[in-house]
Amino acid sequence: MIRIILIGYMGAGKTTVGKALAAELGVPFYDLDWFITTRYRRSVPEIFAERGEDGFRDLERRMLHEAAEFEDIVLSCGGGTPCFFDNMEYMNSLADTIYLKATPEVLAMHLRMGKGKRPLLEGKSPEELEETVRQMLVDREPFYTRAKHIVDVSLLDTASKIQDSVRIIREMLKV
């Protein structure tokens, strides 16, 4: 049975690497935010607006407990997921957890290259974005580094770099 959970800051490449890894392993890929929005027919920002952060984090925890029980899966979590409740301990008890680690500079570049709208980034200059990422990593890294494995991801700007990350993960997990 394969059960892999990817964690890390937004823009680290959890979805990109997760999809490529799942395809190579022949297992489904799930993104926890997608799982939540599909189930509740609301976007994450809408859920935040309706329930507040505490309500969203409780819902996220319940959906994590459901999705993480699936067998033969690669699951990516939102950047904040490991930082609340006992989520990190829970994930470690069920799966091979992998922290996709990148520098604030790389994360900021990935976020600027990304297609999705991220409320955190609205109206920020490149310098402000990088400083925001740096500050949030100070709070989140103690949770992220509890993962069973850490993979340094460089700038994921080519298919070969994405495949290199997949190869490193496969070798690390022997899958």
FIFI-476913 format. One record per atom (N, C-alpha, C): x, y, z. Coordinates in steps of 0.05 Angstrom, whole numbers, plus 5000, padded with zeros to 4 digits. Atoms other than C-alpha are relative to their C-alpha. Layout:
BEGIN
XYZ ...
//
This chain:
BEGIN
501749765000 500050005000 501850255000 498649745002 502450704982 498250215012 501549774989 500251295024 502150215006 498049794998 504351925015 498550275003 501249734996 502552615042 502250214997 498249785005 506153235016 499150245016 500649754986 506653845060 502150214993 498149785005 510154515055 498450264995 501249745004 508855245043 498850024973 501249975027 504455474986 502250084980 498049945021 508355504922 502449815000 497850194998 513054934943 499949804977 500350205022 510354494887 498649755008 501450244990 506054014927 498149884979 501950105020 500753964873 501549914975 498450065024 505753964815 501549735003 498450254995 510353434845 498149775007 501950214992 504453054875 498649874976 501350115024 500952974808 502049834984 497950155015 507452744774 500749745015 499350244984 509052264831 497749794999 502350195001 502051964832 499849874973 500150115027 502251874756 502149784997 497950205002 508851504760 499449755016 500650234983 506351064817 497449864992 502550125008 499650934784 497950015021 501949984979 495651174843 498650284997 501349745002 490551744851 501550225015 499049764986 492652444870 497650165010 502049824988 488452864917 501350245012 499249764987 489353574938 497950055021 501949974978 486153695006 498150244996 501849775005 483454384987 497949934979 501950095021 480354084924 497949825012 501850194986 477353524967 497950165016 501849844984 474254045013 498150164982 501749835017 471654504958 498049834984 501850185014 468653914920 497849915019 502050104981 465153654982 498050215009 501749784989 462554325006 499050194979 500949835022 461454654938 500450295006 499249734994 464955274963 503050024998 497149965001 471855564951 501150035029 498849964974 476755595009 499550285010 500649734990 476056365013 497050035008 502949994992 468356275015 499649875027 500350144975 468955775071 501250175023 498849824980 473656245109 498150225007 501949774995 468656815100 497649915016 502550094987 462756395123 500649895029 499550144975 466056015181 502350125016 497649904986 472256415199 502349804998 497850185002 479156115203 499649755018 500450224982 477355685264 498149794988 501950185013 471355395227 501349854976 498750145022 475555255165 501949795010 498050194991 481154925204 498749755012 501450244990 476154465239 499049834977 500950155023 473154275173 502349874985 497650105013 480054185142 501049755015 499150234984 481953715200 498249764995 501850225004 475753295190 500449884972 499550105028 476953245114 502749864998 497450135000 484253075127 499749725011 500450274988 482052495172 498549814981 501350175020 477652245115 501949934977 498350055024 482452325056 502549855007 497550134993 488652085093 499649705006 500650294996 485251415106 500049844974 500050135026 485051265031 502649844997 497650165006 489750715009 500950064971 498849955026 494450794950 499250284990 500749725005 494251544947 502550185004 498249784994 498652154941 498250245006 501849784991 495452734980 501850245006 498749754993 497753454982 498250165019 501549854980 495653895040 500550304996 499649715000 494754645045 502350075018 497649924985 500655025073 499650025030 500549974971 497255125141 499149745013 501150254989 494554415150 501749885022 498450134979 500454135190 500250165026 499549814978 500354735237 497750015020 502349984982 493654605271 499349735012 500950244986 490854105320 502349805003 497950215000 494753445320 500449904971 499950095028 494753425244 502649874992 497450115008 502153305236 500549725012 499750264987 502252735286 498249794987 502050185013 496052435253 501149914973 499050075027 499152465183 502449815003 497750184996 505652155209 499249725008 500950264991 501751585240 498949834978 501350145022 498551395174 501749974974 498849975027 503251585117 502950065001 497349895004 510051745091 499550304995 500349715003 510052495101 502650124989 497749875013 514552925059 499750305000 500049705001 516153655070 501650084976 498649885023 517753995004 501050275009 498749774988 522554515029 501350174978 498749815018 524755134990 500650255015 499349754988 527855795006 497750204996 502049795004 523456415014 500250124972 499749885027 526356674948 498849824979 501150195019 524456044910 496949995003 502950004996 517556024942 498750244988 501149755011 516256754924 500049994969 499950025029 518456614852 497849814990 502150185008 513856004847 497350135002 502649874996 508056414875 499550214978 500349805022 509356964824 499449864973 500450155026 509656444767 497349865000 502450164998 503356084792 497650144987 502349895014 496756164757 497750075019 502349964982 492056134816 500150265016 500149764984 489656734855 500349925029 499450064972 492256744926 499650265016 500649754986 489157264973 502450125015 497749914985 495557305014 501950174983 498149875017 499257564953 499050264987 501349775013 494358094929 501550265007 498949734996 497858764919 502750015012 497349994987 504658564947 502150024978 497749985017 511058774914 501749745003 498350234996 516258224902 501549995027 498649994975 520058454963 498149955024 501950054979 513858465007 499149715001 500750285002 511857774982 502149835013 497850164989 518657484999 500150035030 499949954971 518557805068 497649865014 502450154989 511457525081 500649715002 499450285001 513756835061 502049945022 497850044980 520056895105 498850005028 501249984973 515857105166 498249765006 501850234995 510656555157 501649745003 498450244997 516056025149 501249975028 499050014973 518856205217 498049875018 502150134984 512156005247 499449714992 500950265010 510855405203 502149784999 497850205002 517655065197 500149805023 500050204979 517254745266 498049784996 501950215007 511154365242 500949854976 499150135025 513754225172 502349805005 497750164996 520253935198 499449755016 500850254987 516453395237 499349784980 500550205021 515253045170 502149795002 498150225000 518552375163 502350044981 497949955020 522452615102 499950294992 499849725010 524853285076 501449994973 498949995026 526153415003 500450294993 499549735009 529554054982 499150024971 500949965027 525954304920 501250264990 498949765013 529654784875 497750114984 502049885017 526055224827 498849794981 501350215017 520954764793 498850134975 500949865024 520755134727 500249844974 499950175024 521954554679 499049725007 500950284996 519153854670 502249835012 497950174990 525953554683 500650055030 499649944971 526553904751 497849875016 502250134986 519753644771 500649705001 499450295001 521852944749 502349935019 497850044981 528253014790 498949975028 501250024973 524053144852 498549745004 501550254999 519652544837 502049775003 498050214998 525852104827 501249995029 498849984973 528852344894 498049885020 502150114982 522252184930 499849704997 500350295004 521651494898 502449855012 497650134989 528851324917 499950015031 500149974971 527751584988 498049805012 502150184989 521451174998 500149724989 499750275013 523650584955 497449904988 502550065014 517250604914 500350044970 
//
